[in-house]
Amino acid sequence: MSVLNVELGERSYPIHIAQGLLGNAELIKSFIKGQQVMVVSNETVAPLYLDILLQSLSGLQVYTHILPDGEEYKNLEVLDGIFDALLKVPCDRQTTMIALGGGVVGDITGFAAACYQRGVPFVQIPTTLLAQVDSSVGGKTAVNHPRGKNMIGAFYQPRCVIADITTLNTLDDRQLSAGLAEVIKYGLIRDLNFFIWLEKNIDRLRQREPQLLAEAILRSCANKAEVVAEDELEGGARALLNLGHTFGHAIEAGMGYGKWLHGEAVAIGMLMAADLSRRSGWINRQDVDRIAVLLEHAGLPVEPPTELDVERYLQLMMVDKKVKDGRIRLVLLKEIGKAFVSDDYDADLLRQTLASRSLF
């Protein structure tokens, strides 16, 4: 088992990465604060893994709440259903909430934990690649609003993250590829050697070779843990983790939540960021093509949706947490492996990128 620590002083916590962790009762129970546990999962994951988790929680007062599956259900109405389940028991302030599922389950459960009785402990047990390498780590919790993704939320750190690689065996190919988008992101923003490693191993990762998946998850989490430790509340360096996300969130909201998977939208967003970086003279055409080829080999889209025009993109991108004084701040590339945040770009070049139907 690999163990990483997210160093945040008194809010520090470990990330455990290995196969078979859902059945490790001793490990899981070591992070349960009281006797009450509320497990939140969804209708896809629960039939596969809930019973294994419940066996590991035997002896505790365990309650469950099952959500519908999909990004379109990460909203205030579904959040209120979690609060209703907690109050119906009723659950006390020592109740530990466990998120068993992908990014939607983790985000909405974490936000519920942050709010319920002003904060109860929670544990992340991510079951998708995207959640294991990104959304479960760092304490970002949120729900979506029709006008913008993740605009209602809180920073609230879990007690631990337990990434059981075995759960990836039941992940469909599209979801696996969506997770690879976030893996590729770490190589692009700060780890050229990892990007090169991914170029060599992307086909084997899609074939789910366990040792390679474990290494990709470990290296991704190590990158994220370092950034979060430096900037927990996204006042500076942590914004780099949003490469492609301003574009991608606009695609998700504009197309309708759930039509594009988060990782798919981020893949196009990263390619848009690369295209704008090229137009601005920071990287060259070969770099853009190299990024596009890796995304394509990861099974991700490399053509933006045709339904959104430039003005709609800009309208949606203005509803972004990085917007400052009415100016859209973007994560761009100086080179592969080195990103920066800036609003000092040519607005006409941004429009050219948004209007482009072929990015490489």
N, C-alpha and C positions, 0 to 999 in steps of 0.2 A: 504494500500500500504506500502510495506517495502522499505526503502531507505538506501543504504549504500554509503559511500564516499570513493573514492580512493584518499588518501592524498598524493599529489605530489606538494605541494606549489601552485604556480600560475597555474599549469597544473592540479590541483585537479578537480574531477568531480564526479557526483552522478550516482549511479545505481538504477533505479526504477524497482521494481518487483511487479507485480499485474496482475489481470485479466482485460481485456478490455482497456488496455492503448493505443492501436492504435486509438481509438476513442476519446482520451483525447486531444482535440485541444489546450486547454490552456497550458497543460504541454509541448506538442511537440513544439508549437510555441515559448515557452519561451527560447528554445535553438537554434532558428534560428537567425543568425546574421544579414543578409541583406534581401533583397526582393527576391533574386533568390535562388532557391532550385533545385538541381539535385538529383533525387531519382534513385538509382541503385538497381535493383532486378534481379530475374531470371525467366525463363519461367514457373517454377513450382510454385513459391511463388506469383508472380504478379497476376495471375488470382484469387487467394484466398484473398489477403490482400491489394493490391495496391489501390483499390477504397476507402477502409476505410481510409487509410492514406491520400489519396488526398483530401478527404472531410475535414480531420483535418487541411490540409494545405491551405484551401480555402482563397482567398484574396492575396496569394503570387504568384510570377511568378515561376511555377513549371514545370520542364522538367523531362522526364524519360528516362532511358536507360536500356533495358532488355538484360540480358546475357543468354547464354545457361546454362543448369544446369549440374554440375558435376565437380569433382576435376580436370579432365583432361583439363578444360577450365581456370584454374587459371594460366595463362601464359602471356607472354609479348605481344603476338598478341591481346588477348582479352583486356588487359590493354590499349593498343594503341587505341582500339575502344572506350574506355571510354574517353580518351583524345580527340579523334575526335569529340565525342558528345558534350563535354564541349566547344571546340573551335568553333564548328558550330553555337552555339547560338548567340554570344559567351558569356560564363559565366565570370564574373569578380572576383576579389579577395575576395569579400564579399560573394560569393556564398557558401551556406552550402550544403555539400553532405550528403545524407542519405543512409546508407546501410540497405536495407530491405531484409533479407534472412539469410542463414546459414553462416557457417564459411568461405566458399569460397567467397561469396558476401562481407562479412565484411572485409576479408583480402585484397581483390583486390581493393575495394572501398577506404579503409583506405590508401592503398599505393598510389592510384591515388590522394587522397586528400593531402597527404604529398608532392607530386611532383608538382601538378598543380599550376602554378605561385608561386612556392616555398612554397606552403602550404595554404590550405583553410580549414575552419571549417568543421568538419563532426560529424555526429550522428550515433550511432549504434542502430539499431532496430533488434536484433537477433530473428529468428523465429524457430530455432532448439534448442534442449536441449544442445547439445554440444556447440553451439555458446553462449547460455545464461550463461553457467557455466564457459566457458573458453575463447574462441577465441575473444569474443567481449570486454573482460576486459583486460586492461594492455597495450594496444597501440602497440602490435606487428602486423605489416602489411607486406604483402609479396606476391610474386608470386613464382611459382615453375619453376625449370629448369629441363630438361630431366635428368641431372646428379645428381640432388639433390632437395629435397623439402624445400621450404621457404628460399632458399639461396640468393634471391634478394629481399630486402625489407628495411623497416625503422621502427624505434620506433616513433610512432606518436599517441598521445592520443586523443580520441574523446572528444566532449564537454559533452556528457552524454551517458549512456546506458539505453535503455528502453526495458525491458524484459516483454513482454505481454504473460503470461502463457497460455492464450486462444489459441495461435497459435500452441501449442503442441497437440491440439485435432486433427489436420489434419496431424500430423507427422506419417509416417508409423512406424511399430514396429521395423524394422531394424535400422532406424535412431534414434529412441528413445534409443535403446540399445547402439548404438554407443556413444550417449551422456552420458549414465550411466558409460561408461569407464572412462571419465574424472571426473565424480563425485567420483567414487571409488578411483581415484588417490589421491584426497585430504586426504582421510582417511589413505591411505598408507603412504604418505610422512610426515604428520604432525598432524594428528587428529585421534587418536585411538578411542575416543568416537564416532566420526562420523562413523568410519568404523564399529563399533559394532551396531550403529543405522541402518546402511545400511543392515547389515546382518539380522536384525529383520524386515526390511521394504521393501526389494528389490522386493518381489512379488507384493506388493501393489503399489509400484512406477511404475512397468510395467503395472499395471492396470490403471495408470494415475489418482490416487486419488489427487485432486487439492491441498488439504492442505499439503499432503506429498511432492508433487512436489515443491510447494512453499518453504517448509522448506529445501529441498535438494538444490534448487537453491540458497537460501539465505545463507546457510552454506558454499556452494562451493564458492560463490562470496566473502563471508567474508574472507575465507582462502586466496583466490587469492589476494584480495585487500590488505591484510596485507603484503603478500610477495612482491607485486609490490611496495608498499609504502617504503619498506625497501631497495629494489634493483630494481629500474626502468629499468636499462639498462642491466640487467642480468650479472653483474660483480661478483656475489657471490650466495646469497641464492636463487635468482629467478631460477637458473638452476635446482633446485630441482623439479620445476614444469614440467620438461622434463622427469620424470620417465617413462620409457618404450618408449620414443619417438625416441631415437637413433636406437633402434631395429625396431620400428614401421615405421619410415620414410624409412628405408632400404626396408622393406616389400612393402610399397606403391610404391616406385620408381622401385624396382626390378620386381614387379608383373605388373606394369603399372598403372598409376594414375587412380583411379576410380574403379579398380577391387576390392580392399579392401577399405571399408570406413575407415576414419582416426581413429575413435574410435575402430574399430575392430583390426586394426594393432597395436594400442597402447595397447589394452588388451593383445595381444600376447607378445608385448614388455615388459609389466609390469611382465608378468609371466616369461619371459626370465630373466629379472633383478632379480626376486625372486629366480629363479633356480641358477643363478650365485652366488647370495648372500648365498644360501644354500651350494653350493659347496665350497665356501670360508670360511664357518664356522660361518657366522654371524647370520643366521636364521636356523630353523630346518625344517624337512620335513613336520611336522604338519602345520607350518606357510604357506608353499607353497600350501599345499592342501586346507587350509582355504581360501587363496586368489583365487585359481582356482575355488572352489565351488561357491564363491560369483560372480565371473565373469560368470560362467556357468548359475547361477540363473538369472543373468542380461541379458541373451540371447546372450552372446558374445562367440566368438570362443576361444577354449583353446588348439587347436592343430595348430602348425605353418605350413605354406605352405611347401609342399614337393619340390617345383620347385627350391628353392634357396639352393645352397650348401654353405659350410663354406667360401670358398674363395670369392664367390659373395657377401655374407653378409659383410665380412670384407671390400671389395672394396667399397660397398655402404655406410657403416658406417664411412668410412674415410671422406666422404663428409658431415660433420656435424659441426655445429657452435661451439661445445664444444671441437673439436679436438685441441690439443695444442702440438706444437713441434713434430708432427707426431704420437702422442699417443691419442688413443680414450679414452676420459673421459666419464664415465658412472654414472648414478644415480642408486645407490644400496641401499639396506635396511639393517640397523642394527637390526631393529625389525619392526613389523607392527606399523605404526605411527611415524617412525623415519627413514628418508632417509639421504643420504650423497652423495657427488660427489667425485669420485676418479678415478685416473688412476693406482692406486696401487693394481692391481688384477693380478692373475696368467693368462697369455695369453693362456696357455694350457686349463685352466678351462673354459675360454670364448669359446674356440673352441669346448669343450665338450658340452656346452650349445647350441651353434649354430648347432651342429650336431644332437642334440637330437630331436627325433620325438614325444616323450611323456614327457611332462614337469612336470607331477604329477602322 
